[in-house]
Amino acid sequence: MKLKQIFALLGVALLGLSACSKDTPNTNPASSGSLAGSQWEYIEQELEDDGKTETTTTVLRFIDGTKFVTESTSVTTQGGTILKSETDTPEQGTYTYQGKEVTLTTTHQDDGKTVTRIVRLIMDDTNQTLAGTVTDDGVRKGIIYTRKK
């Protein structure tokens, strides 16, 4: 009699565990095929000639299957003291995600002209990063976003 009860209890426990596994969302973008709801962060630190350090943190949030928002915050410090903190206006755009490539597209007005900016990033599933290059003030630089959630 006790053996039947033990097997019944084990059966119920296994069914309960298998049902819970279906409720767990797939958080790996490569296997889920979507970046929606994920958040990524890029931190750049620049030492200025006068001994000040400017740290810029850019957060990239994927809103749904086609839209994203970036927000940047810059903090200038010297000797551990915060001298200045600025937050840029959030920038919105659209994206595509195919294979391991993410293409970000933004459009804005500059002196009455429409300027479209395209950034291509490559997904590294193992390290949970998005890496690419951008041109900033005529200088090409590498960027690596690290997944935050």
N, CA, C and O of each residue as an XYZ file, in Angstrom:
596
protein
N       0.819     -1.197      0.000
C       0.000      0.000      0.000
C       0.861      1.258      0.000
O       0.569      2.211     -0.723
N       1.913      1.266      0.800
C       2.780      2.438      0.857
C       3.490      2.655     -0.476
O       3.718      3.796     -0.876
N       3.837      1.587     -1.157
C       4.521      1.684     -2.441
C       3.642      2.386     -3.475
O       4.139      3.192     -4.262
N       2.335      2.086     -3.480
C       1.406      2.741     -4.404
C       1.339      4.243     -4.105
O       1.316      5.056     -5.029
N       1.307      4.606     -2.842
C       1.225      6.018     -2.458
C       2.498      6.764     -2.854
O       2.431      7.910     -3.299
N       3.647      6.129     -2.697
C       4.913      6.768     -3.074
C       4.950      7.012     -4.577
O       5.332      8.094     -5.022
N       4.550      5.999     -5.370
C       4.535      6.168     -6.828
C       3.519      7.229     -7.262
O       3.774      7.990     -8.195
N       2.387      7.276     -6.594
C       1.378      8.285     -6.909
C       1.921      9.684     -6.614
O       1.727     10.608     -7.404
N       2.595      9.837     -5.482
C       3.175     11.121     -5.104
C       4.262     11.546     -6.096
O       4.320     12.709     -6.494
N       5.117     10.611     -6.489
C       6.154     10.908     -7.484
C       5.541     11.301     -8.820
O       6.030     12.219     -9.477
N       4.487     10.623     -9.225
C       3.809     10.947    -10.482
C       3.241     12.353    -10.472
O       3.381     13.090    -11.448
N       2.603     12.727     -9.379
C       2.038     14.077     -9.247
C       3.152     15.120     -9.268
O       3.016     16.159     -9.913
N       4.244     14.853     -8.570
C       5.368     15.798     -8.533
C       5.962     15.989     -9.925
O       6.255     17.119    -10.318
N       6.143     14.910    -10.672
C       6.698     15.017    -12.026
C       5.772     15.783    -12.958
O       6.238     16.599    -13.753
N       4.473     15.536    -12.876
C       3.517     16.278    -13.695
C       3.550     17.765    -13.351
O       3.496     18.615    -14.239
N       3.636     18.069    -12.073
C       3.707     19.468    -11.645
C       4.950     20.161    -12.160
O       4.878     21.307    -12.604
N       6.085     19.491    -12.110
C       7.334     20.080    -12.598
C       7.320     20.275    -14.106
O       7.807     21.292    -14.599
N       6.775     19.328    -14.840
C       6.743     19.474    -16.298
C       5.796     20.591    -16.705
O       6.045     21.262    -17.706
N       4.729     20.808    -15.969
C       3.807     21.899    -16.265
C       4.469     23.243    -16.000
O       4.249     24.193    -16.751
N       5.276     23.343    -14.946
C       5.959     24.596    -14.619
C       7.000     24.960    -15.670
O       7.204     26.144    -15.940
N       7.654     23.989    -16.262
C       8.695     24.289    -17.243
C       8.123     24.978    -18.471
O       8.839     25.717    -19.147
N       6.855     24.754    -18.775
C       6.231     25.409    -19.926
C       5.924     26.872    -19.630
O       5.779     27.674    -20.552
N       5.823     27.224    -18.350
C       5.549     28.602    -17.964
C       6.798     29.466    -17.961
O       6.690     30.692    -17.963
N       7.971     28.867    -17.957
C       9.220     29.608    -17.894
C       9.507     30.232    -19.249
O       9.620     29.510    -20.240
N       9.631     31.572    -19.322
C       9.897     32.200    -20.611
C      11.303     31.881    -21.100
O      12.219     31.664    -20.308
N      11.453     31.859    -22.408
C      12.755     31.616    -23.015
C      13.499     32.947    -23.036
O      13.093     33.861    -23.752
N      14.571     33.074    -22.273
C      15.276     34.345    -22.163
C      16.479     34.448    -23.084
O      17.160     35.474    -23.080
N      16.759     33.430    -23.864
C      17.870     33.481    -24.807
C      17.341     33.999    -26.138
O      16.572     33.302    -26.800
N      17.739     35.222    -26.553
C      17.213     35.804    -27.778
C      17.454     34.951    -29.013
O      16.614     34.915    -29.912
N      18.583     34.268    -29.070
C      18.900     33.481    -30.261
C      17.913     32.338    -30.447
O      17.496     32.060    -31.572
N      17.538     31.680    -29.369
C      16.618     30.557    -29.506
C      15.161     30.994    -29.502
O      14.308     30.281    -30.031
N      14.854     32.156    -28.916
C      13.473     32.624    -28.903
C      13.134     33.378    -30.179
O      11.960     33.497    -30.528
N      14.150     33.897    -30.888
C      13.905     34.624    -32.128
C      13.413     36.040    -31.916
O      12.980     36.683    -32.873
N      13.464     36.551    -30.687
C      12.978     37.897    -30.409
C      13.832     38.574    -29.341
O      14.328     37.932    -28.416
N      13.986     39.870    -29.493
C      14.690     40.668    -28.490
C      13.708     41.458    -27.628
O      14.120     42.156    -26.702
N      12.416     41.353    -27.925
C      11.387     42.124    -27.236
C      11.501     41.963    -25.728
O      11.589     40.851    -25.207
N      11.499     43.109    -25.034
C      11.559     43.111    -23.579
C      12.959     43.043    -23.002
O      13.132     43.164    -21.789
N      13.965     42.853    -23.848
C      15.332     42.765    -23.318
C      15.966     44.150    -23.218
O      15.562     45.087    -23.907
N      16.964     44.258    -22.349
C      17.648     45.526    -22.099
C      19.152     45.277    -22.127
O      19.640     44.300    -21.559
N      19.890     46.179    -22.801
C      21.328     46.037    -23.001
C      22.004     47.339    -22.603
O      21.390     48.404    -22.674
N      23.278     47.263    -22.179
C      23.981     48.446    -21.675
C      25.391     48.523    -22.256
O      26.105     47.524    -22.346
N      25.771     49.749    -22.652
C      27.122     50.021    -23.148
C      27.698     51.144    -22.296
O      27.071     52.192    -22.144
N      28.890     50.933    -21.738
C      29.534     51.946    -20.895
C      30.847     52.355    -21.541
O      31.686     51.516    -21.867
N      31.008     53.669    -21.721
C      32.241     54.212    -22.303
C      32.835     55.218    -21.320
O      32.132     56.091    -20.812
N      34.122     55.089    -21.060
C      34.799     55.994    -20.137
C      35.915     56.705    -20.889
O      36.709     56.077    -21.590
N      35.964     58.031    -20.732
C      36.956     58.838    -21.440
C      37.665     59.761    -20.451
O      37.022     60.520    -19.725
N      38.995     59.686    -20.432
C      39.797     60.543    -19.567
C      40.146     61.807    -20.338
O      40.753     61.742    -21.407
N      39.762     62.954    -19.796
C      40.017     64.228    -20.456
C      41.380     64.771    -20.047
O      41.967     64.315    -19.066
N      41.884     65.751    -20.808
C      43.211     66.320    -20.565
C      43.340     66.982    -19.194
O      44.424     66.993    -18.610
N      42.239     67.534    -18.677
C      42.297     68.252    -17.399
C      42.110     67.330    -16.186
O      41.907     67.813    -15.072
N      42.177     66.015    -16.394
C      42.071     65.069    -15.287
C      40.655     64.636    -14.965
O      40.448     63.812    -14.074
N      39.682     65.176    -15.673
C      38.291     64.783    -15.459
C      38.012     63.491    -16.225
O      38.640     63.206    -17.245
N      37.067     62.730    -15.717
C      36.650     61.494    -16.374
C      35.180     61.606    -16.740
O      34.341     61.914    -15.893
N      34.872     61.353    -18.016
C      33.482     61.354    -18.460
C      33.065     59.912    -18.727
O      33.665     59.218    -19.548
N      32.035     59.477    -18.026
C      31.503     58.125    -18.193
C      30.115     58.231    -18.803
O      29.223     58.862    -18.234
N      29.938     57.611    -19.962
C      28.650     57.624    -20.644
C      28.075     56.215    -20.633
O      28.715     55.260    -21.070
N      26.860     56.109    -20.127
C      26.154     54.832    -20.093
C      24.971     54.923    -21.041
O      24.110     55.789    -20.885
N      24.927     54.033    -22.021
C      23.826     53.997    -22.977
C      23.046     52.710    -22.767
O      23.609     51.615    -22.797
N      21.743     52.855    -22.555
C      20.864     51.704    -22.361
C      20.025     51.533    -23.624
O      19.395     52.478    -24.100
N      20.027     50.323    -24.153
C      19.273     49.963    -25.355
C      18.158     49.017    -24.926
O      18.418     47.911    -24.452
N      16.900     49.466    -25.099
C      15.748     48.644    -24.715
C      14.946     48.286    -25.961
O      14.582     49.159    -26.749
N      14.677     47.009    -26.129
C      13.845     46.549    -27.235
C      12.409     46.459    -26.724
O      12.089     45.617    -25.885
N      11.551     47.336    -27.242
C      10.179     47.474    -26.760
C       9.312     46.295    -27.207
O       8.616     45.683    -26.396
N       9.360     45.987    -28.498
C       8.587     44.868    -29.041
C       9.391     44.243    -30.175
O      10.619     44.334    -30.176
N       8.741     43.625    -31.118
C       9.444     42.939    -32.195
C      10.048     43.836    -33.251
O      10.777     43.353    -34.117
N       9.759     45.170    -33.209
C      10.289     46.077    -34.235
C      10.810     47.408    -33.697
O      11.526     48.104    -34.417
N      10.485     47.786    -32.471
C      10.844     49.112    -31.948
C      11.848     49.021    -30.805
O      11.834     48.081    -30.009
N      12.733     50.043    -30.748
C      13.697     50.125    -29.652
C      13.824     51.571    -29.192
O      13.422     52.497    -29.896
N      14.389     51.752    -28.002
C      14.657     53.073    -27.435
C      16.060     53.044    -26.838
O      16.443     52.070    -26.191
N      16.833     54.125    -27.060
C      18.128     54.263    -26.391
C      18.082     55.494    -25.499
O      17.478     56.508    -25.848
N      18.724     55.393    -24.352
C      18.838     56.509    -23.418
C      20.278     56.567    -22.937
O      20.850     55.552    -22.538
N      20.864     57.766    -22.975
C      22.256     57.930    -22.550
C      22.349     58.892    -21.379
O      21.653     59.906    -21.327
N      23.224     58.553    -20.443
C      23.518     59.411    -19.303
C      25.023     59.594    -19.233
O      25.775     58.620    -19.263
N      25.468     60.857    -19.138
C      26.895     61.159    -19.018
C      27.163     61.761    -17.649
O      26.444     62.651    -17.195
N      28.206     61.264    -17.000
C      28.604     61.775    -15.691
C      30.071     62.163    -15.776
O      30.915     61.354    -16.163
N      30.373     63.420    -15.408
C      31.753     63.898    -15.379
C      32.211     63.949    -13.929
O      31.558     64.557    -13.081
N      33.345     63.300    -13.653
C      33.878     63.266    -12.291
C      35.339     63.703    -12.281
O      36.039     63.637    -13.291
N      35.768     64.147    -11.116
C      37.180     64.468    -10.910
C      37.502     64.168     -9.452
O      36.885     64.724     -8.543
N      38.464     63.291     -9.237
C      38.860     62.925     -7.879
C      37.734     62.312     -7.070
O      37.683     62.491     -5.853
N      36.826     61.589     -7.724
C      35.719     60.946     -7.025
C      34.513     61.837     -6.807
O      33.501     61.382     -6.274
N      34.598     63.113     -7.211
C      33.494     64.051     -7.044
C      32.749     64.209     -8.363
O      33.369     64.411     -9.407
N      31.422     64.119     -8.322
C      30.611     64.315     -9.527
C      30.515     65.807     -9.807
O      30.019     66.574     -8.982
N      30.995     66.210    -10.979
C      30.956     67.613    -11.373
C      29.721     67.937    -12.206
O      29.149     69.022    -12.091
N      29.314     66.981    -13.048
C      28.196     67.241    -13.952
C      27.538     65.917    -14.320
O      28.214     64.900    -14.479
N      26.217     65.939    -14.455
C      25.473     64.761    -14.890
C      24.422     65.208    -15.898
O      23.646     66.124    -15.625
N      24.397     64.565    -17.060
C      23.446     64.925    -18.115
C      22.767     63.670    -18.642
O      23.397     62.624    -18.802
N      21.475     63.793    -18.908
C      20.732     62.701    -19.531
C      20.204     63.198    -20.862
O      19.501     64.207    -20.922
N      20.545     62.483    -21.940
C      20.080     62.861    -23.272
C      18.614     62.484    -23.449
O      18.083     61.633    -22.736
N      17.973     63.136    -24.416
C      16.606     62.799    -24.772
C      16.589     61.387    -25.354
O      17.406     61.074    -26.220
N      15.681     60.536    -24.899
C      15.622     59.176    -25.448
C      15.422     59.201    -26.964
O      14.684     60.033    -27.490
N      16.083     58.290    -27.646
C      15.995     58.193    -29.100
C      15.278     56.896    -29.457
O      15.606     55.828    -28.940
N      14.292     57.005    -30.349
C      13.520     55.835    -30.751
C      13.874     55.431    -32.168
O      14.318     56.252    -32.970
N      13.674     54.170    -32.463
C      13.933     53.688    -33.810
C      13.312     52.326    -34.024
O      12.572     51.813    -33.185
N      13.634     51.754    -35.175
C      13.150     50.420    -35.495
C      14.342     49.489    -35.650
O      15.472     49.928    -35.864
N      14.068     48.195    -35.539
C      15.150     47.223    -35.690
C      14.647     45.961    -36.374
O      13.453     45.663    -36.393
N      15.602     45.236    -36.932
C      15.331     43.894    -37.435
C      16.319     42.956    -36.765
O      17.435     43.345    -36.422
N      15.893     41.722    -36.587
C      16.737     40.713    -35.944
C      16.639     39.443    -36.771
O      15.633     38.735    -36.735
N      17.711     39.165    -37.522
C      17.732     37.983    -38.385
C      19.036     37.235    -38.161
O      20.120     37.810    -38.259
N      18.919     35.959    -37.862
C      20.116     35.176    -37.569
C      20.754     35.702    -36.302
O      20.134     35.699    -35.238
N      21.978     36.151    -36.413
C      22.676     36.742    -35.270
C      22.877     38.245    -35.459
O      23.563     38.880    -34.659
N      22.283     38.820    -36.512
C      22.491     40.240    -36.801
C      21.277     41.077    -36.409
O      20.137     40.757    -36.747
N      21.559     42.161    -35.684
C      20.543     43.135    -35.297
C      20.860     44.426    -36.045
O      21.975     44.938    -35.950
N      19.891     44.955    -36.786
C      20.080     46.207    -37.514
C      19.182     47.268    -36.890
O      17.957     47.151    -36.914
N      19.809     48.316    -36.325
C      19.086     49.428    -35.702
C      19.002     50.575    -36.695
O      20.003     50.927    -37.320
N      17.817     51.166    -36.848
C      17.632     52.285    -37.772
C      16.954     53.433    -37.036
O      15.892     53.261    -36.438
N      17.584     54.616    -37.088
C      16.985     55.824    -36.512
C      16.939     56.908    -37.578
O      17.761     56.928    -38.495
N      15.978     57.800    -37.451
C      15.834     58.915    -38.376
C      15.623     60.184    -37.558
O      14.818     60.202    -36.627
N      16.357     61.259    -37.915
C      16.165     62.537    -37.238
C      16.435     63.678    -38.223
O      17.009     63.472    -39.292
N      16.011     64.876    -37.840
C      16.207     66.066    -38.661
C      17.491     66.772    -38.248
O      17.740     66.972    -37.059
N      18.313     67.152    -39.238
C      19.551     67.875    -38.984
C      19.662     68.994    -40.008
O      19.893     68.737    -41.189
N      19.500     70.241    -39.559
C      19.520     71.413    -40.439
C      18.520     71.279    -41.578
O      18.835     71.593    -42.726
N      17.313     70.811    -41.262
C      16.256     70.691    -42.252
C      16.350     69.461    -43.139
O      15.497     69.256    -44.003
N      17.359     68.652    -42.941
C      17.514     67.437    -43.742
C      17.213     66.219    -42.877
O      17.525     66.187    -41.687
N      16.603     65.225    -43.499
C      16.342     63.972    -42.798
C      17.583     63.098    -42.869
O      18.085     62.788    -43.949
N      18.068     62.707    -41.697
C      19.270     61.880    -41.610
C      18.874     60.512    -41.052
O      18.260     60.414    -39.989
N      19.233     59.469    -41.783
C      18.973     58.103    -41.333
C      20.288     57.481    -40.897
O      21.286     57.538    -41.616
N      20.277     56.892    -39.722
C      21.482     56.243    -39.194
C      21.194     54.754    -39.013
O      20.194     54.373    -38.404
N      22.077     53.928    -39.544
C      21.928     52.478    -39.443
C      23.139     51.907    -38.715
O      24.281     52.191    -39.075
N      22.880     51.104    -37.694
C      23.943     50.442    -36.930
C      23.671     48.945    -36.961
O      22.566     48.497    -36.656
N      24.684     48.182    -37.330
C      24.564     46.720    -37.346
C      25.343     46.139    -36.171
O      26.513     46.459    -35.959
N      24.674     45.288    -35.421
C      25.276     44.634    -34.260
C      25.183     43.120    -34.441
O      24.220     42.612    -35.016
N      26.182     42.415    -33.948
C      26.210     40.958    -34.031
C      26.012     40.370    -32.634
O      26.675     40.775    -31.679
N      25.096     39.416    -32.528
C      24.775     38.764    -31.253
C      25.801     37.682    -30.933
O      26.132     36.852    -31.779
N      26.297     37.705    -29.699
C      27.131     36.624    -29.175
C      26.310     35.954    -28.075
O      26.201     36.476    -26.965
N      25.730     34.789    -28.395
C      24.845     34.100    -27.448
C      25.557     33.708    -26.166
O      24.996     33.831    -25.077
N      26.777     33.242    -26.289
C      27.517     32.740    -25.134
C      27.754     33.828    -24.102
O      27.518     33.619    -22.912
N      28.223     35.000    -24.553
C      28.538     36.094    -23.636
C      27.380     37.065    -23.444
O      27.495     38.013    -22.668
N      26.257     36.843    -24.145
C      25.101     37.729    -24.074
C      25.501     39.172    -24.369
O      25.247     40.076    -23.572
N      26.135     39.373    -25.537
C      26.546     40.709    -25.958
C      26.082     40.988    -27.377
O      25.832     40.073    -28.161
N      25.974     42.283    -27.691
C      25.738     42.776    -29.042
C      26.927     43.665    -29.373
O      27.183     44.633    -28.658
N      27.657     43.360    -30.438
C      28.872     44.111    -30.766
C      28.798     44.644    -32.189
O      28.227     44.011    -33.078
N      29.390     45.828    -32.389
C      29.445     46.437    -33.709
C      30.365     47.634    -33.698
O      31.106     47.850    -32.739
N      30.321     48.422    -34.773
C      31.106     49.652    -34.848
C      30.188     50.809    -35.222
O      29.197     50.628    -35.929
N      30.531     51.992    -34.742
C      29.808     53.218    -35.075
C      30.816     54.299    -35.419
O      31.981     54.224    -35.028
N      30.358     55.303    -36.152
C      31.194     56.460    -36.453
C      30.679     57.621    -35.616
O      29.518     58.014    -35.727
N      31.557     58.166    -34.776
C      31.197     59.259    -33.881
C      32.168     60.405    -34.122
O      33.364     60.267    -33.861
N      31.672     61.532    -34.616
C      32.508     62.694    -34.948
C      33.635     62.307    -35.904
O      34.774     62.745    -35.743
N      33.308     61.481    -36.899
C      34.284     61.089    -37.908
C      35.235     59.983    -37.495
O      36.098     59.591    -38.280
N      35.099     59.471    -36.276
C      35.991     58.422    -35.775
C      35.190     57.132    -35.596
O      34.156     57.122    -34.927
N      35.681     56.037    -36.203
C      35.027     54.729    -36.028
C      35.492     54.102    -34.719
O      36.682     54.097    -34.402
N      34.538     53.578    -33.973
C      34.889     52.926    -32.712
C      34.004     51.703    -32.507
O      32.872     51.643    -32.985
N      34.544     50.742    -31.793
C      33.798     49.530    -31.477
C      32.912     49.743    -30.266
O      33.281     50.445    -29.324
N      31.744     49.131    -30.300
C      30.831     49.193    -29.158
C      30.387     47.767    -28.815
O      30.215     46.925    -29.697
N      30.210     47.522    -27.535
C      29.720     46.225    -27.079
C      28.650     46.463    -26.017
O      28.934     46.980    -24.936
N      27.422     46.080    -26.342
C      26.322     46.139    -25.388
C      26.262     44.808    -24.646
O      26.359     43.744    -25.257
N      26.101     44.872    -23.327
C      25.982     43.677    -22.496
C      24.544     43.558    -22.020
O      23.936     44.548    -21.611
N      24.007     42.361    -22.072
C      22.615     42.152    -21.685
C      22.416     42.374    -20.188
O      23.174     41.865    -19.363
N      21.380     43.143    -19.858
C      21.061     43.430    -18.460
C      19.843     42.658    -17.986
O      19.793     42.239    -16.829
N      18.861     42.463    -18.855
C      17.681     41.661    -18.477
C      17.013     41.125    -19.704
O      16.004     40.427    -19.603
